[in-house]
Amino acid sequence: MKFMLTGAVLAVSLLAVGCSGEPSEADIRAAFEKDMAKTAQSLDEAGKLFGGVGKSFTDSLGKTELHAVKKIGCTEAKEAPGFVCDVEVDMTVPIAGRSKEMTTVRFVKGPDGWVVMQ
């Protein structure tokens, strides 16, 4: 009986966590990765507009690399859709190098998952 009660409490707890609606740490990382890929594509296209010199310049900058993302916490956004999350991001950015910083970002759930809102 005690085992069944513990199992029921655990199941309800897991359901409550799953229904919270806010993005998970994995969701946040995936959203950052999609945003970085979109930015890289935009830079690549901009470089192509300026021909070989522009492409060489954007290639020489290097790639942005996301090393780690740690979700600190999220709250429902008050004046816009989605959730505002405090996140620790460890990444390498061309020219600036590697850094680990705390940032606050708004995420909105779209048809293809969570999206970083600028």
Secondary structure, 3 states (H helix, E strand, C coil): CHHHHHHHHHHHHHHHHHCCCCCCHHHHHHHHHHHHHHHHHHHHHHHHHCHHHHHHHHHHHCCCEEEEEEEEEEEECCCCCCEEEEEEEEEEECCCEEEEEEEEEEEEEECCEEEEEC
